[in-house]
């Protein structure tokens, strides 16, 4: 037994075994407190997401602020807060592209608050490319072009294989009058994600620079043809097939897509594009199977849903209804590439569209005529005597009801 002098403090005169027990209990208490605070923060973050989608701004703000009070070291909470502050700034991304976006005093204040939130998010995780991307756009809209370009450069260094980052960088170059640099970024983006050719972004680009868009398409085909020759990689084949399809080289596209669906049968878009070619050939059985296979692999892809809807609408509008609704819902719930990565990296949930400006993600995705499809659904419901649902979708089409209501309307969802 240890001979400890009596004049030592009482905690030093205790048996070392008891000291270990006390230390263990204190550690357990600390872990319990940490766990309780973590759970409370996560609950608040989930409530924030729900209120954000329901456009309940007051409650959303309270919940994310409370989540941060419980967990100040969570980069996701700061990113969500930043996205909340600027949810309506740049929603119509075409206004940014056309230089018609007016930054009001109120918008400037929101951008400044969002900048602070994303600066904290990037401090906590300096290697998160999307957080830096969002910060870059915020700084650019606040007039700090040099800091914004530095951020955009860093984003592309961290993750050079994301088309979104090249598009953003290109848009800044375009706005600053450096067209050659912009075109180079757009070419890289299309080589990575050829479906950008079907987007509102590319339609706008064709209007402004018709000759440049032609050269981008040709250069992208050459680039991918070289990669296919060098590697025989089915991913490159799939991308090249999409460009062939857009360039009306249907035989080449079909050949590659057939190969890809055999090599990588679990990719959904090659099945979809194969279905597009089969539909052009009026091979009904084949294209329906291809679209269904594409949907089986990714039910959240609005493109095959939309194709099936348009097919049935011609002779059986009621049969098209489920496909239209699924397409509409999928389009409203666009997910960024970063979102899927964040699910693996972070415990906490980000907004599904975690890109700023919020309209950018839909701007570079294949074009979707939201108003037209809402009107078609409204017409089908009116035809079948469901007046309330017909009125609901009509209000969606003219903007009386916000898009996000589709995701959270319990009455509506029960009819799906």
C-alpha positions in Angstrom: 0.0 0.0 0.0 1.2 3.5 -0.9 2.5 5.7 2.0 1.0 9.1 1.0 1.8 12.0 3.5 -1.3 13.3 5.3 -0.6 16.9 4.3 -1.2 16.0 0.6 -4.6 17.2 -0.8 -7.4 14.7 -0.2 -7.7 13.8 -3.9 -4.0 12.7 -3.9 -4.5 10.7 -0.7 -7.2 8.6 -2.4 -6.5 5.1 -3.6 -5.3 5.3 -7.3 -8.0 2.8 -8.1 -10.7 5.2 -6.9 -9.1 8.1 -8.8 -9.4 6.0 -12.0 -13.0 5.3 -11.3 -13.7 9.0 -10.7 -11.9 9.9 -14.0 -13.9 7.2 -15.8 -17.2 8.5 -14.5 -16.3 12.1 -15.4 -15.4 10.9 -18.9 -18.7 9.1 -19.1 -20.6 12.2 -18.0 -18.8 14.3 -20.6 -19.6 11.8 -23.3 -23.2 11.7 -22.2 -23.5 15.5 -22.3 -21.8 15.5 -25.7 -24.2 12.9 -27.0 -27.3 14.8 -25.7 -26.1 18.0 -27.3 -25.3 16.2 -30.6 -28.8 14.7 -30.6 -30.4 18.0 -29.8 -28.4 19.7 -32.6 -29.3 17.0 -35.1 -33.0 17.3 -34.2 -32.8 21.0 -34.7 -31.1 20.6 -38.1 -33.7 18.2 -39.3 -36.4 20.6 -38.2 -34.6 23.3 -40.1 -34.6 21.2 -43.3 -38.3 20.6 -43.0 -39.1 24.3 -42.4 -36.8 25.3 -45.2 -38.6 23.1 -47.7 -42.0 24.4 -46.3 -40.8 28.0 -46.8 -41.3 28.6 -43.1 -38.4 31.1 -42.8 -38.9 32.2 -39.2 -38.9 28.7 -37.7 -36.1 27.6 -40.1 -33.9 30.4 -38.9 -34.6 29.6 -35.2 -33.8 25.9 -35.7 -30.5 26.3 -37.5 -29.4 29.0 -35.0 -30.3 26.6 -32.1 -28.4 23.7 -33.8 -25.3 25.9 -34.0 -25.7 26.8 -30.3 -25.4 23.1 -29.5 -22.7 22.3 -32.0 -20.5 25.3 -33.1 -18.0 23.0 -34.7 -20.3 21.6 -37.4 -19.5 22.8 -40.9 -22.8 21.5 -42.3 -24.9 23.6 -40.0 -23.0 26.7 -41.0 -23.4 25.8 -44.7 -27.1 25.2 -44.2 -27.4 28.6 -42.4 -25.5 30.3 -45.3 -27.9 28.8 -47.8 -30.9 29.9 -45.8 -29.7 33.5 -45.7 -29.5 33.6 -49.5 -32.3 31.2 -50.5 -33.9 33.8 -52.7 -30.8 35.6 -54.0 -30.0 34.3 -57.5 -32.9 31.9 -57.6 -33.5 33.0 -61.2 -30.0 32.3 -62.4 -30.6 33.8 -65.8 -30.7 37.2 -64.2 -27.1 36.7 -63.0 -26.0 35.5 -66.4 -27.7 38.4 -68.2 -26.4 41.0 -65.7 -30.0 41.9 -64.8 -29.8 40.8 -61.1 -30.1 43.8 -58.9 -28.5 43.4 -55.5 -30.7 45.4 -53.1 -29.6 46.6 -49.7 -31.5 43.7 -48.2 -29.8 41.2 -50.5 -26.4 42.6 -49.7 -27.0 42.1 -46.0 -28.1 38.5 -46.6 -25.0 37.9 -48.8 -22.8 39.3 -46.0 -24.4 37.0 -43.4 -24.1 34.0 -45.8 -20.4 35.0 -46.4 -19.7 34.8 -42.7 -21.5 31.4 -42.4 -19.5 29.9 -45.3 -16.2 31.4 -44.1 -16.8 29.5 -40.8 -17.8 26.3 -42.8 -14.6 26.5 -44.8 -12.5 27.1 -41.7 -13.9 23.9 -40.2 -13.4 22.0 -43.5 -11.0 23.8 -45.8 -11.1 21.0 -48.3 -14.8 21.0 -49.0 -14.9 22.2 -52.6 -18.6 23.1 -52.7 -18.4 25.3 -49.6 -15.6 27.2 -51.2 -17.5 27.3 -54.5 -20.5 28.9 -52.8 -18.3 31.3 -50.9 -16.8 32.3 -54.3 -20.2 33.2 -55.8 -21.1 35.1 -52.6 -17.9 37.1 -52.8 -18.4 37.8 -56.5 -21.9 39.1 -56.0 -20.6 41.3 -53.3 -18.1 42.8 -55.7 -14.9 41.0 -54.5 -13.8 39.5 -57.9 -10.2 38.8 -56.9 -11.2 36.8 -53.8 -13.9 35.0 -55.8 -11.6 33.9 -58.5 -9.1 32.7 -55.9 -11.9 30.6 -54.4 -13.0 29.3 -57.8 -9.4 28.3 -58.6 -9.1 26.4 -55.3 -12.4 24.6 -56.0 -11.2 23.2 -59.3 -7.9 22.2 -57.6 -9.7 20.3 -55.0 -12.2 18.6 -57.3 -11.4 19.0 -61.0 -13.9 16.4 -62.2 -17.1 18.2 -61.3 -18.7 20.0 -64.2 -20.5 22.5 -62.0 -17.2 24.1 -60.9 -15.9 24.5 -64.4 -19.3 26.1 -65.5 -19.1 28.6 -62.6 -15.5 29.5 -63.3 -16.4 29.9 -67.0 -19.4 32.1 -66.2 -17.1 34.5 -64.3 -14.6 34.6 -67.1 -17.5 35.3 -69.5 -18.8 38.1 -67.4 -15.3 39.6 -67.1 -14.9 39.5 -70.9 -12.4 36.6 -71.0 -14.3 34.5 -73.6 -11.4 32.2 -74.5 -10.9 31.1 -70.9 -14.7 30.7 -70.5 -14.9 28.4 -73.5 -12.1 26.3 -72.2 -13.9 25.8 -68.9 -17.2 25.0 -70.7 -15.4 22.4 -72.9 -14.0 20.7 -69.8 -17.5 20.7 -68.2 -19.2 19.1 -71.2 -16.5 16.4 -71.5 -17.3 15.6 -67.8 -21.1 15.9 -68.1 -22.4 15.9 -71.8 -26.0 16.2 -70.8 -25.2 19.9 -70.1 -25.8 20.3 -73.9 -29.6 19.9 -73.2 -29.6 22.6 -70.5 -30.9 26.2 -70.4 -27.2 27.2 -69.9 -26.2 25.7 -73.2 -29.3 27.2 -75.0 -28.2 30.6 -73.7 -24.7 30.0 -74.8 -25.8 29.1 -78.3 -27.8 32.4 -78.5 -24.8 34.5 -77.4 -21.9 32.5 -79.1 -23.3 30.2 -81.8 -19.9 29.6 -83.4 -18.3 28.9 -80.0 -20.9 26.3 -79.1 -20.4 24.4 -82.4 -16.6 24.3 -81.7 -17.2 23.2 -78.1 -19.3 20.3 -79.3 -16.8 19.2 -81.9 -13.8 19.5 -79.5 -15.6 17.6 -76.8 -16.3 14.7 -79.3 -12.6 14.7 -80.3 -11.5 14.7 -76.7 -13.7 11.8 -75.7 -12.9 9.8 -78.8 -9.2 10.0 -77.9 -10.0 8.9 -74.3 -12.1 6.0 -75.6 -9.2 4.9 -77.9 -6.7 5.2 -75.1 -8.6 3.5 -72.3 -11.7 1.8 -73.7 -13.4 3.0 -70.5 -17.2 2.5 -70.6 -17.8 5.8 -68.7 -16.0 7.7 -71.5 -18.0 5.6 -74.0 -21.3 6.6 -72.4 -20.3 10.3 -72.5 -19.2 10.1 -76.1 -22.5 8.3 -77.0 -24.5 11.2 -75.5 -22.5 13.7 -77.7 -23.0 11.5 -80.8 -26.7 11.5 -80.0 -26.9 15.3 -79.6 -24.9 15.6 -82.9 -27.4 13.3 -84.7 -24.8 10.5 -85.2 -27.4 8.0 -84.2 -25.7 4.8 -85.5 -22.5 5.6 -83.6 -24.4 6.5 -80.5 -26.5 3.3 -80.5 -23.4 1.1 -81.0 -21.6 2.7 -78.0 -24.7 2.6 -75.8 -25.3 -1.0 -76.5 -21.7 -1.7 -75.5 -21.9 0.3 -72.3 -25.2 -1.3 -71.2 -23.4 -4.7 -71.5 -20.2 -3.5 -69.7 -21.9 -1.5 -67.0 -25.6 -2.5 -66.9 -26.2 -0.7 -63.6 -25.7 2.8 -65.1 -29.2 4.3 -65.7 -28.5 7.1 -68.2 -27.1 4.8 -71.0 -30.4 2.9 -70.8 -32.3 6.1 -71.1 -30.4 7.4 -74.1 -30.7 4.0 -75.8 -34.4 4.3 -75.2 -34.4 7.7 -76.9 -32.8 6.2 -80.0 -35.3 3.3 -80.0 -38.2 5.7 -79.6 -37.0 7.6 -82.7 -37.0 4.2 -84.6 -40.6 3.7 -83.3 -39.5 0.5 -81.6 -42.2 0.8 -78.8 -41.4 -2.4 -76.9 -37.7 -1.7 -76.8 -37.8 1.9 -75.8 -40.4 1.2 -73.0 -38.1 -1.5 -71.6 -35.1 0.8 -71.8 -36.9 3.6 -70.0 -38.2 1.2 -67.4 -34.7 -0.2 -66.9 -33.4 3.3 -66.4 -36.1 4.1 -63.9 -35.4 0.8 -62.0 -31.8 1.9 -61.6 -32.6 5.5 -60.6 -36.2 6.4 -59.8 -35.2 10.0 -59.0 -34.2 10.7 -62.6 -36.8 12.9 -64.2 -35.8 12.3 -67.8 -37.1 8.7 -68.3 -40.2 9.6 -66.2 -40.8 12.5 -68.5 -40.3 10.4 -71.7 -42.8 7.8 -70.5 -45.3 10.5 -69.5 -45.1 12.2 -72.9 -45.5 8.8 -74.6 -48.7 7.9 -72.7 -50.1 11.4 -72.9 -50.6 11.1 -76.6 -53.2 8.3 -76.3 -53.9 7.7 -72.6 -53.4 10.9 -70.5 -54.5 9.2 -67.3 -51.7 6.6 -67.6 -49.2 9.4 -68.0 -50.2 11.1 -64.7 -47.9 9.1 -62.4 -44.9 9.6 -64.7 -45.5 13.4 -64.9 -45.9 13.7 -61.1 -42.7 11.6 -60.5 -40.8 13.7 -63.0 -42.0 16.9 -61.4 -41.2 15.7 -57.9 -37.7 14.5 -59.0 -37.0 17.8 -60.7 -38.1 19.8 -57.6 -35.7 17.7 -55.5 -32.5 18.0 -57.5 -29.5 16.7 -55.7 -26.0 17.9 -56.3 -23.0 15.6 -56.6 -21.7 17.1 -53.4 -24.9 16.1 -51.5 -24.2 12.4 -52.3 -20.6 12.8 -51.2 -21.6 14.7 -48.0 -23.8 11.8 -46.9 -20.7 9.7 -46.7 -18.5 12.4 -45.2 -20.7 14.1 -42.7 -23.2 12.7 -40.1 -25.4 15.8 -40.5 -27.7 16.4 -43.5 -27.3 19.2 -46.0 -30.0 20.7 -48.1 -30.5 18.5 -51.3 -29.7 21.5 -53.5 -26.7 22.8 -51.5 -25.4 24.9 -54.4 -25.4 28.7 -54.4 -26.8 30.4 -56.4 -29.8 28.1 -55.9 -30.9 28.4 -59.5 -27.5 27.3 -60.9 -28.1 23.5 -60.5 -31.3 23.5 -62.5 -29.7 25.9 -65.0 -27.1 23.4 -66.0 -29.3 20.3 -65.9 -31.3 19.1 -68.9 -34.1 21.7 -69.5 -37.4 21.0 -67.8 -40.6 23.1 -68.6 -42.0 23.2 -65.1 -45.0 25.4 -66.0 -46.0 23.3 -68.9 -46.0 20.0 -67.0 -47.9 21.4 -64.1 -50.5 22.6 -66.6 -50.7 19.1 -68.2 -51.2 17.5 -64.8 -53.8 20.1 -63.9 -55.6 19.3 -67.2 -55.6 15.5 -66.6 -57.0 16.0 -63.1 -59.7 18.3 -64.5 -60.6 15.7 -67.1 -60.9 13.0 -64.4 -63.1 15.2 -62.2 -60.5 15.9 -59.4 -61.1 19.6 -59.2 -59.0 20.3 -56.1 -55.9 18.7 -57.5 -56.5 20.4 -60.9 -56.7 23.7 -59.1 -53.6 22.9 -57.0 -51.4 22.2 -60.0 -52.7 25.2 -61.8 -51.6 27.4 -58.9 -48.2 25.7 -59.0 -47.9 26.5 -62.7 -48.6 30.2 -62.2 -46.5 30.5 -59.0 -49.2 31.1 -56.5 -48.0 28.0 -54.6 -44.2 27.6 -54.3 -42.4 24.7 -56.0 -41.3 23.2 -52.7 -44.8 22.6 -51.6 -44.8 19.5 -53.9 -42.3 17.9 -51.5 -44.2 18.5 -48.3 -47.9 18.6 -49.0 -49.2 15.5 -47.1 -52.6 15.6 -48.8 -50.9 15.7 -52.2 -48.4 13.0 -51.4 -51.2 10.7 -50.3 -52.5 10.9 -53.8 -49.2 9.8 -55.3 
